[in-house]
Amino acid sequence: MLYIIDITIILTKVKKDCEMKFYKNIISIHNIRLMVWSFVQDTLFNPYALSCGHLFCKGCACGAASVYIFQGVKSAPPEAKCPVCRAVGVFAHAVHMNELDLLIKTRCKDYWRCRMREERTEMVKQSKEYWESQAMLSMGI
């Protein structure tokens, strides 16, 4: 679960209906406050808000929904559950938190570049795995 205490910068850009559900814990890195995803103990990257109000990194959300990163959060099956509150069907209306992603990108450039490189590497690996399985399936192997 993601928590924040001081959210004045972020709340001006976050949707009003779910802004208070996912904030409480903060850490300071390079004199700015960053949100920490408690499951992975790392700073949130490429954030998505599920319809239940919980925030996840795109990779974590896709992993929880059992879909590939390149397929995206919204391609999750309807029976997929939020790993925090176990609510069903929360991935279909997930929202990419563009402003929050932009804030992290501009304030922590090196961190963001490193995480983007990691996510792209994982996405390429998953794409290759997916298309190899599709080729095997189409050939009947």
VMD Tcl script that builds the backbone (N, CA, C; Angstrom):
set m [mol new atoms 423]
animate dup $m
set s [atomselect $m all]
$s set {name element resname resid chain x y z} {
  {N N MET 1 A 0.839 -1.162 0.000}
  {CA C MET 1 A 0.000 0.000 0.000}
  {C C MET 1 A 0.892 1.235 0.000}
  {N N LEU 2 A 0.442 2.290 -0.624}
  {CA C LEU 2 A 1.195 3.524 -0.740}
  {C C LEU 2 A 0.592 4.561 0.177}
  {N N TYR 3 A 1.437 5.289 0.895}
  {CA C TYR 3 A 0.960 6.308 1.809}
  {C C TYR 3 A 1.778 7.580 1.681}
  {N N ILE 4 A 1.147 8.723 1.933}
  {CA C ILE 4 A 1.848 10.006 1.959}
  {C C ILE 4 A 1.268 10.881 3.065}
  {N N ILE 5 A 2.113 11.681 3.724}
  {CA C ILE 5 A 1.664 12.600 4.766}
  {C C ILE 5 A 1.414 13.992 4.185}
  {N N ASP 6 A 2.382 14.575 3.527}
  {CA C ASP 6 A 2.277 15.919 2.973}
  {C C ASP 6 A 2.034 15.805 1.478}
  {N N ILE 7 A 0.823 16.134 1.037}
  {CA C ILE 7 A 0.488 15.909 -0.360}
  {C C ILE 7 A 0.099 17.192 -1.081}
  {N N THR 8 A 0.472 18.326 -0.563}
  {CA C THR 8 A 0.011 19.586 -1.132}
  {C C THR 8 A 0.401 19.767 -2.588}
  {N N ILE 9 A 1.609 19.352 -2.981}
  {CA C ILE 9 A 2.042 19.502 -4.370}
  {C C ILE 9 A 1.250 18.575 -5.275}
  {N N ILE 10 A 1.045 17.365 -4.848}
  {CA C ILE 10 A 0.451 16.341 -5.695}
  {C C ILE 10 A -1.063 16.474 -5.781}
  {N N LEU 11 A -1.721 16.834 -4.681}
  {CA C LEU 11 A -3.178 16.844 -4.665}
  {C C LEU 11 A -3.795 17.859 -5.599}
  {N N THR 12 A -3.036 18.861 -6.015}
  {CA C THR 12 A -3.587 19.820 -6.954}
  {C C THR 12 A -3.839 19.181 -8.309}
  {N N LYS 13 A -3.168 18.069 -8.590}
  {CA C LYS 13 A -3.288 17.420 -9.891}
  {C C LYS 13 A -4.016 16.078 -9.855}
  {N N VAL 14 A -4.236 15.522 -8.689}
  {CA C VAL 14 A -4.805 14.174 -8.576}
  {C C VAL 14 A -6.329 14.242 -8.566}
  {N N LYS 15 A -6.973 13.237 -9.119}
  {CA C LYS 15 A -8.432 13.209 -9.137}
  {C C LYS 15 A -8.992 13.290 -7.725}
  {N N LYS 16 A -10.050 14.077 -7.556}
  {CA C LYS 16 A -10.629 14.329 -6.240}
  {C C LYS 16 A -11.270 13.093 -5.615}
  {N N ASP 17 A -11.820 12.197 -6.387}
  {CA C ASP 17 A -12.557 11.067 -5.820}
  {C C ASP 17 A -11.692 10.013 -5.154}
  {N N CYS 18 A -10.396 9.972 -5.468}
  {CA C CYS 18 A -9.578 8.922 -4.858}
  {C C CYS 18 A -8.294 9.476 -4.248}
  {N N GLU 19 A -8.171 10.783 -4.125}
  {CA C GLU 19 A -6.901 11.348 -3.687}
  {C C GLU 19 A -6.534 11.051 -2.235}
  {N N MET 20 A -7.488 10.840 -1.355}
  {CA C MET 20 A -7.169 10.630 0.053}
  {C C MET 20 A -6.975 9.160 0.409}
  {N N LYS 21 A -7.224 8.249 -0.493}
  {CA C LYS 21 A -7.175 6.826 -0.173}
  {C C LYS 21 A -5.776 6.236 -0.156}
  {N N PHE 22 A -4.815 6.870 -0.836}
  {CA C PHE 22 A -3.552 6.171 -0.998}
  {C C PHE 22 A -2.320 6.915 -0.522}
  {N N TYR 23 A -2.479 7.928 0.300}
  {CA C TYR 23 A -1.329 8.692 0.744}
  {C C TYR 23 A -1.080 8.556 2.254}
  {N N LYS 24 A 0.184 8.420 2.652}
  {CA C LYS 24 A 0.589 8.463 4.067}
  {C C LYS 24 A 2.096 8.449 4.330}
  {N N ASN 25 A 2.912 7.555 3.813}
  {CA C ASN 25 A 4.364 7.456 4.074}
  {C C ASN 25 A 5.199 8.223 3.064}
  {N N ILE 26 A 6.244 8.892 3.501}
  {CA C ILE 26 A 7.138 9.596 2.583}
  {C C ILE 26 A 8.587 9.372 3.005}
  {N N ILE 27 A 9.471 9.388 2.023}
  {CA C ILE 27 A 10.892 9.424 2.331}
  {C C ILE 27 A 11.484 10.623 1.621}
  {N N SER 28 A 12.631 11.093 2.072}
  {CA C SER 28 A 13.291 12.216 1.421}
  {C C SER 28 A 14.498 11.714 0.649}
  {N N ILE 29 A 14.552 12.069 -0.609}
  {CA C ILE 29 A 15.695 11.756 -1.453}
  {C C ILE 29 A 16.006 13.018 -2.228}
  {N N HIS 30 A 17.242 13.474 -2.169}
  {CA C HIS 30 A 17.668 14.668 -2.882}
  {C C HIS 30 A 16.762 15.860 -2.576}
  {N N ASN 31 A 16.394 16.027 -1.327}
  {CA C ASN 31 A 15.598 17.148 -0.841}
  {C C ASN 31 A 14.181 17.222 -1.392}
  {N N ILE 32 A 13.638 16.150 -1.903}
  {CA C ILE 32 A 12.225 16.132 -2.274}
  {C C ILE 32 A 11.581 14.921 -1.636}
  {N N ARG 33 A 10.296 14.964 -1.539}
  {CA C ARG 33 A 9.580 13.857 -0.924}
  {C C ARG 33 A 9.030 12.947 -2.003}
  {N N LEU 34 A 9.308 11.660 -1.858}
  {CA C LEU 34 A 8.861 10.685 -2.843}
  {C C LEU 34 A 7.987 9.638 -2.173}
  {N N MET 35 A 7.019 9.153 -2.901}
  {CA C MET 35 A 6.148 8.112 -2.382}
  {C C MET 35 A 6.832 6.767 -2.458}
  {N N VAL 36 A 6.638 5.976 -1.452}
  {CA C VAL 36 A 7.258 4.655 -1.398}
  {C C VAL 36 A 6.169 3.602 -1.403}
  {N N TRP 37 A 6.299 2.693 -2.325}
  {CA C TRP 37 A 5.382 1.569 -2.428}
  {C C TRP 37 A 5.850 0.540 -1.421}
  {N N SER 38 A 5.036 0.238 -0.428}
  {CA C SER 38 A 5.485 -0.579 0.703}
  {C C SER 38 A 5.732 -2.038 0.353}
  {N N PHE 39 A 5.101 -2.582 -0.695}
  {CA C PHE 39 A 5.344 -3.975 -1.057}
  {C C PHE 39 A 6.744 -4.161 -1.610}
  {N N VAL 40 A 7.202 -3.242 -2.436}
  {CA C VAL 40 A 8.510 -3.378 -3.051}
  {C C VAL 40 A 9.577 -2.560 -2.339}
  {N N GLN 41 A 9.184 -1.706 -1.444}
  {CA C GLN 41 A 10.109 -0.825 -0.725}
  {C C GLN 41 A 10.966 -0.011 -1.681}
  {N N ASP 42 A 10.346 0.523 -2.698}
  {CA C ASP 42 A 11.033 1.360 -3.662}
  {C C ASP 42 A 10.116 2.521 -4.012}
  {N N THR 43 A 10.676 3.554 -4.599}
  {CA C THR 43 A 9.892 4.713 -4.993}
  {C C THR 43 A 8.946 4.336 -6.127}
  {N N LEU 44 A 7.759 4.855 -6.066}
  {CA C LEU 44 A 6.742 4.588 -7.075}
  {C C LEU 44 A 7.241 5.025 -8.442}
  {N N PHE 45 A 7.002 4.203 -9.459}
  {CA C PHE 45 A 7.422 4.511 -10.820}
  {C C PHE 45 A 6.305 4.159 -11.790}
  {N N ASN 46 A 6.024 5.043 -12.730}
  {CA C ASN 46 A 4.974 4.847 -13.721}
  {C C ASN 46 A 3.675 4.462 -13.010}
  {N N PRO 47 A 3.165 5.359 -12.148}
  {CA C PRO 47 A 2.056 5.026 -11.250}
  {C C PRO 47 A 0.697 4.899 -11.920}
  {N N TYR 48 A -0.060 3.930 -11.456}
  {CA C TYR 48 A -1.442 3.722 -11.864}
  {C C TYR 48 A -2.304 3.671 -10.616}
  {N N ALA 49 A -3.451 4.339 -10.664}
  {CA C ALA 49 A -4.428 4.280 -9.577}
  {C C ALA 49 A -5.535 3.333 -10.014}
  {N N LEU 50 A -5.780 2.320 -9.215}
  {CA C LEU 50 A -6.870 1.394 -9.507}
  {C C LEU 50 A -8.184 2.027 -9.075}
  {N N SER 51 A -9.300 1.497 -9.534}
  {CA C SER 51 A -10.589 2.097 -9.191}
  {C C SER 51 A -10.914 1.982 -7.696}
  {N N CYS 52 A -10.213 1.129 -6.974}
  {CA C CYS 52 A -10.409 1.034 -5.522}
  {C C CYS 52 A -9.628 2.122 -4.784}
  {N N GLY 53 A -8.734 2.845 -5.517}
  {CA C GLY 53 A -7.986 3.933 -4.913}
  {C C GLY 53 A -6.547 3.606 -4.567}
  {N N HIS 54 A -6.129 2.378 -4.743}
  {CA C HIS 54 A -4.748 2.018 -4.430}
  {C C HIS 54 A -3.835 2.314 -5.611}
  {N N LEU 55 A -2.624 2.762 -5.315}
  {CA C LEU 55 A -1.626 3.097 -6.331}
  {C C LEU 55 A -0.607 1.984 -6.465}
  {N N PHE 56 A -0.209 1.720 -7.710}
  {CA C PHE 56 A 0.814 0.720 -7.995}
  {C C PHE 56 A 1.699 1.212 -9.123}
  {N N CYS 57 A 2.919 0.721 -9.148}
  {CA C CYS 57 A 3.764 0.890 -10.328}
  {C C CYS 57 A 3.091 0.077 -11.439}
  {N N LYS 58 A 3.301 0.467 -12.690}
  {CA C LYS 58 A 2.692 -0.264 -13.801}
  {C C LYS 58 A 3.125 -1.729 -13.786}
  {N N GLY 59 A 4.416 -1.965 -13.582}
  {CA C GLY 59 A 4.916 -3.336 -13.551}
  {C C GLY 59 A 4.295 -4.152 -12.434}
  {N N CYS 60 A 4.143 -3.553 -11.260}
  {CA C CYS 60 A 3.533 -4.249 -10.120}
  {C C CYS 60 A 2.050 -4.528 -10.374}
  {N N ALA 61 A 1.354 -3.544 -10.951}
  {CA C ALA 61 A -0.068 -3.721 -11.247}
  {C C ALA 61 A -0.269 -4.821 -12.285}
  {N N CYS 62 A 0.559 -4.820 -13.312}
  {CA C CYS 62 A 0.458 -5.866 -14.343}
  {C C CYS 62 A 0.773 -7.234 -13.758}
  {N N GLY 63 A 1.773 -7.290 -12.895}
  {CA C GLY 63 A 2.114 -8.552 -12.233}
  {C C GLY 63 A 0.983 -9.053 -11.356}
  {N N ALA 64 A 0.343 -8.142 -10.619}
  {CA C ALA 64 A -0.770 -8.522 -9.751}
  {C C ALA 64 A -1.970 -8.998 -10.557}
  {N N ALA 65 A -2.129 -8.437 -11.752}
  {CA C ALA 65 A -3.261 -8.800 -12.608}
  {C C ALA 65 A -2.938 -9.974 -13.529}
  {N N SER 66 A -1.712 -10.473 -13.475}
  {CA C SER 66 A -1.256 -11.580 -14.318}
  {C C SER 66 A -1.347 -11.267 -15.812}
  {N N VAL 67 A -0.900 -10.053 -16.170}
  {CA C VAL 67 A -0.807 -9.671 -17.583}
  {C C VAL 67 A 0.609 -9.177 -17.842}
  {N N TYR 68 A 1.005 -9.205 -19.114}
  {CA C TYR 68 A 2.314 -8.692 -19.481}
  {C C TYR 68 A 2.306 -7.168 -19.425}
  {N N ILE 69 A 3.473 -6.577 -19.137}
  {CA C ILE 69 A 3.578 -5.122 -19.058}
  {C C ILE 69 A 3.177 -4.476 -20.379}
  {N N PHE 70 A 3.585 -5.059 -21.506}
  {CA C PHE 70 A 3.275 -4.454 -22.797}
  {C C PHE 70 A 1.777 -4.509 -23.113}
  {N N GLN 71 A 1.035 -5.403 -22.468}
  {CA C GLN 71 A -0.415 -5.464 -22.658}
  {C C GLN 71 A -1.125 -4.363 -21.882}
  {N N GLY 72 A -0.544 -3.966 -20.776}
  {CA C GLY 72 A -1.107 -2.872 -19.989}
  {C C GLY 72 A -2.049 -3.331 -18.900}
  {N N VAL 73 A -2.244 -2.450 -17.943}
  {CA C VAL 73 A -3.063 -2.720 -16.758}
  {C C VAL 73 A -4.516 -2.999 -17.127}
  {N N LYS 74 A -5.037 -2.268 -18.100}
  {CA C LYS 74 A -6.456 -2.389 -18.449}
  {C C LYS 74 A -6.805 -3.694 -19.166}
  {N N SER 75 A -5.799 -4.453 -19.574}
  {CA C SER 75 A -6.065 -5.734 -20.230}
  {C C SER 75 A -6.242 -6.871 -19.217}
  {N N ALA 76 A -6.258 -6.533 -17.949}
  {CA C ALA 76 A -6.419 -7.544 -16.899}
  {C C ALA 76 A -7.795 -8.201 -16.999}
  {N N PRO 77 A -7.873 -9.467 -16.637}
  {CA C PRO 77 A -9.178 -10.132 -16.652}
  {C C PRO 77 A -10.111 -9.508 -15.606}
  {N N PRO 78 A -11.412 -9.534 -15.838}
  {CA C PRO 78 A -12.366 -8.904 -14.914}
  {C C PRO 78 A -12.315 -9.474 -13.493}
  {N N GLU 79 A -11.877 -10.708 -13.363}
  {CA C GLU 79 A -11.836 -11.324 -12.022}
  {C C GLU 79 A -10.553 -11.000 -11.258}
  {N N ALA 80 A -9.635 -10.243 -11.864}
  {CA C ALA 80 A -8.383 -9.873 -11.185}
  {C C ALA 80 A -8.689 -8.982 -9.983}
  {N N LYS 81 A -7.952 -9.232 -8.887}
  {CA C LYS 81 A -8.216 -8.524 -7.623}
  {C C LYS 81 A -7.071 -7.592 -7.263}
  {N N CYS 82 A -7.400 -6.514 -6.560}
  {CA C CYS 82 A -6.386 -5.622 -6.002}
  {C C CYS 82 A -5.622 -6.400 -4.939}
  {N N PRO 83 A -4.290 -6.386 -4.978}
  {CA C PRO 83 A -3.528 -7.144 -3.985}
  {C C PRO 83 A -3.609 -6.571 -2.571}
  {N N VAL 84 A -4.106 -5.361 -2.424}
  {CA C VAL 84 A -4.199 -4.745 -1.095}
  {C C VAL 84 A -5.558 -5.016 -0.462}
  {N N CYS 85 A -6.633 -4.613 -1.152}
  {CA C CYS 85 A -7.973 -4.728 -0.557}
  {C C CYS 85 A -8.778 -5.900 -1.102}
  {N N ARG 86 A -8.243 -6.601 -2.111}
  {CA C ARG 86 A -8.867 -7.776 -2.732}
  {C C ARG 86 A -10.172 -7.438 -3.470}
  {N N ALA 87 A -10.385 -6.167 -3.822}
  {CA C ALA 87 A -11.559 -5.776 -4.605}
  {C C ALA 87 A -11.428 -6.345 -6.019}
  {N N VAL 88 A -12.527 -6.809 -6.568}
  {CA C VAL 88 A -12.541 -7.448 -7.882}
  {C C VAL 88 A -12.861 -6.414 -8.964}
  {N N GLY 89 A -12.234 -6.574 -10.126}
  {CA C GLY 89 A -12.548 -5.743 -11.286}
  {C C GLY 89 A -12.029 -4.318 -11.226}
  {N N VAL 90 A -10.964 -4.078 -10.478}
  {CA C VAL 90 A -10.463 -2.710 -10.295}
  {C C VAL 90 A -9.477 -2.275 -11.367}
  {N N PHE 91 A -9.036 -3.198 -12.213}
  {CA C PHE 91 A -8.031 -2.863 -13.218}
  {C C PHE 91 A -8.638 -2.251 -14.476}
  {N N ALA 92 A -9.888 -2.527 -14.761}
  {CA C ALA 92 A -10.534 -2.049 -15.994}
  {C C ALA 92 A -10.582 -0.519 -16.066}
  {N N HIS 93 A -10.728 0.126 -14.939}
  {CA C HIS 93 A -10.830 1.590 -14.905}
  {C C HIS 93 A -9.607 2.232 -14.265}
  {N N ALA 94 A -8.471 1.566 -14.363}
  {CA C ALA 94 A -7.224 2.107 -13.806}
  {C C ALA 94 A -6.854 3.394 -14.545}
  {N N VAL 95 A -6.250 4.318 -13.804}
  {CA C VAL 95 A -5.872 5.615 -14.368}
  {C C VAL 95 A -4.367 5.802 -14.225}
  {N N HIS 96 A -3.712 6.121 -15.332}
  {CA C HIS 96 A -2.281 6.433 -15.265}
  {C C HIS 96 A -2.135 7.813 -14.641}
  {N N MET 97 A -1.342 7.919 -13.605}
  {CA C MET 97 A -1.160 9.181 -12.886}
  {C C MET 97 A -0.059 9.987 -13.576}
  {N N ASN 98 A -0.418 10.625 -14.699}
  {CA C ASN 98 A 0.551 11.342 -15.527}
  {C C ASN 98 A 1.300 12.435 -14.777}
  {N N GLU 99 A 0.565 13.246 -14.003}
  {CA C GLU 99 A 1.197 14.357 -13.298}
  {C C GLU 99 A 2.189 13.870 -12.248}
  {N N LEU 100 A 1.828 12.813 -11.554}
  {CA C LEU 100 A 2.713 12.236 -10.552}
  {C C LEU 100 A 3.948 11.638 -11.216}
  {N N ASP 101 A 3.762 10.966 -12.334}
  {CA C ASP 101 A 4.886 10.407 -13.086}
  {C C ASP 101 A 5.807 11.530 -13.570}
  {N N LEU 102 A 5.228 12.610 -14.036}
  {CA C LEU 102 A 6.012 13.756 -14.501}
  {C C LEU 102 A 6.785 14.393 -13.348}
  {N N LEU 103 A 6.167 14.468 -12.175}
  {CA C LEU 103 A 6.842 15.015 -10.998}
  {C C LEU 103 A 8.072 14.182 -10.647}
  {N N ILE 104 A 7.924 12.881 -10.623}
  {CA C ILE 104 A 9.047 11.992 -10.316}
  {C C ILE 104 A 10.113 12.097 -11.403}
  {N N LYS 105 A 9.664 12.159 -12.656}
  {CA C LYS 105 A 10.598 12.254 -13.779}
  {C C LYS 105 A 11.429 13.532 -13.727}
  {N N THR 106 A 10.825 14.652 -13.383}
  {CA C THR 106 A 11.555 15.924 -13.376}
  {C C THR 106 A 12.402 16.110 -12.125}
  {N N ARG 107 A 11.974 15.555 -11.001}
  {CA C ARG 107 A 12.710 15.753 -9.752}
  {C C ARG 107 A 13.814 14.733 -9.528}
  {N N CYS 108 A 13.689 13.564 -10.091}
  {CA C CYS 108 A 14.681 12.489 -9.899}
  {C C CYS 108 A 15.042 11.894 -11.249}
  {N N LYS 109 A 15.710 12.663 -12.059}
  {CA C LYS 109 A 15.999 12.274 -13.436}
  {C C LYS 109 A 16.785 10.979 -13.550}
  {N N ASP 110 A 17.843 10.837 -12.755}
  {CA C ASP 110 A 18.674 9.630 -12.826}
  {C C ASP 110 A 17.894 8.392 -12.409}
  {N N TYR 111 A 17.156 8.515 -11.309}
  {CA C TYR 111 A 16.328 7.410 -10.834}
  {C C TYR 111 A 15.306 7.019 -11.907}
  {N N TRP 112 A 14.628 8.011 -12.471}
  {CA C TRP 112 A 13.583 7.754 -13.451}
  {C C TRP 112 A 14.158 7.068 -14.688}
  {N N ARG 113 A 15.322 7.559 -15.167}
  {CA C ARG 113 A 15.962 6.948 -16.342}
  {C C ARG 113 A 16.325 5.494 -16.076}
  {N N CYS 114 A 16.873 5.229 -14.905}
  {CA C CYS 114 A 17.262 3.865 -14.537}
  {C C CYS 114 A 16.038 2.954 -14.488}
  {N N ARG 115 A 14.973 3.399 -13.841}
  {CA C ARG 115 A 13.755 2.586 -13.756}
  {C C ARG 115 A 13.104 2.393 -15.113}
  {N N MET 116 A 13.151 3.420 -15.975}
  {CA C MET 116 A 12.582 3.301 -17.311}
  {C C MET 116 A 13.347 2.251 -18.117}
  {N N ARG 117 A 14.667 2.277 -17.985}
  {CA C ARG 117 A 15.493 1.291 -18.675}
  {C C ARG 117 A 15.157 -0.120 -18.188}
  {N N GLU 118 A 15.000 -0.290 -16.868}
  {CA C GLU 118 A 14.652 -1.594 -16.307}
  {C C GLU 118 A 13.288 -2.070 -16.807}
  {N N GLU 119 A 12.305 -1.153 -16.821}
  {CA C GLU 119 A 10.966 -1.531 -17.254}
  {C C GLU 119 A 10.951 -1.898 -18.740}
  {N N ARG 120 A 11.676 -1.145 -19.545}
  {CA C ARG 120 A 11.739 -1.459 -20.978}
  {C C ARG 120 A 12.413 -2.796 -21.224}
  {N N THR 121 A 13.471 -3.076 -20.472}
  {CA C THR 121 A 14.151 -4.372 -20.595}
  {C C THR 121 A 13.190 -5.502 -20.256}
  {N N GLU 122 A 12.455 -5.342 -19.178}
  {CA C GLU 122 A 11.474 -6.358 -18.773}
  {C C GLU 122 A 10.368 -6.489 -19.817}
  {N N MET 123 A 9.937 -5.372 -20.386}
  {CA C MET 123 A 8.886 -5.392 -21.394}
  {C C MET 123 A 9.340 -6.140 -22.657}
  {N N VAL 124 A 10.575 -5.904 -23.071}
  {CA C VAL 124 A 11.117 -6.606 -24.242}
  {C C VAL 124 A 11.213 -8.105 -23.954}
  {N N LYS 125 A 11.677 -8.446 -22.767}
  {CA C LYS 125 A 11.781 -9.857 -22.375}
  {C C LYS 125 A 10.407 -10.530 -22.389}
  {N N GLN 126 A 9.409 -9.846 -21.832}
  {CA C GLN 126 A 8.056 -10.398 -21.811}
  {C C GLN 126 A 7.466 -10.499 -23.214}
  {N N SER 127 A 7.730 -9.495 -24.051}
  {CA C SER 127 A 7.241 -9.525 -25.436}
  {C C SER 127 A 7.815 -10.711 -26.183}
  {N N LYS 128 A 9.109 -10.922 -26.020}
  {CA C LYS 128 A 9.764 -12.049 -26.676}
  {C C LYS 128 A 9.160 -13.363 -26.204}
  {N N GLU 129 A 8.975 -13.498 -24.901}
  {CA C GLU 129 A 8.371 -14.709 -24.329}
  {C C GLU 129 A 6.962 -14.929 -24.875}
  {N N TYR 130 A 6.189 -13.865 -24.940}
  {CA C TYR 130 A 4.811 -13.953 -25.430}
  {C C TYR 130 A 4.773 -14.403 -26.887}
  {N N TRP 131 A 5.564 -13.745 -27.743}
  {CA C TRP 131 A 5.520 -14.061 -29.169}
  {C C TRP 131 A 6.119 -15.427 -29.475}
  {N N GLU 132 A 7.076 -15.866 -28.708}
  {CA C GLU 132 A 7.592 -17.220 -28.873}
  {C C GLU 132 A 6.514 -18.248 -28.530}
  {N N SER 133 A 5.769 -17.972 -27.464}
  {CA C SER 133 A 4.684 -18.901 -27.081}
  {C C SER 133 A 3.574 -18.898 -28.127}
  {N N GLN 134 A 3.288 -17.738 -28.714}
  {CA C GLN 134 A 2.272 -17.645 -29.770}
  {C C GLN 134 A 2.704 -18.397 -31.020}
  {N N ALA 135 A 4.003 -18.293 -31.369}
  {CA C ALA 135 A 4.532 -19.005 -32.536}
  {C C ALA 135 A 4.449 -20.517 -32.322}
  {N N MET 136 A 4.804 -20.958 -31.129}
  {CA C MET 136 A 4.731 -22.393 -30.809}
  {C C MET 136 A 3.289 -22.871 -30.880}
  {N N LEU 137 A 2.390 -22.065 -30.358}
  {CA C LEU 137 A 0.975 -22.419 -30.358}
  {C C LEU 137 A 0.430 -22.508 -31.784}
  {N N SER 138 A 0.805 -21.549 -32.638}
  {CA C SER 138 A 0.302 -21.555 -34.005}
  {C C SER 138 A 0.889 -22.706 -34.834}
  {N N MET 139 A 2.103 -23.151 -34.474}
  {CA C MET 139 A 2.726 -24.278 -35.186}
  {C C MET 139 A 2.284 -25.626 -34.606}
  {N N GLY 140 A 1.566 -25.579 -33.500}
  {CA C GLY 140 A 1.083 -26.801 -32.891}
  {C C GLY 140 A 2.132 -27.558 -32.105}
  {N N ILE 141 A 3.129 -26.871 -31.637}
  {CA C ILE 141 A 4.220 -27.521 -30.897}
  {C C ILE 141 A 3.933 -27.505 -29.416}
}
mol reanalyze $m
mol bondsrecalc $m
mol representation Tube
mol addrep $m
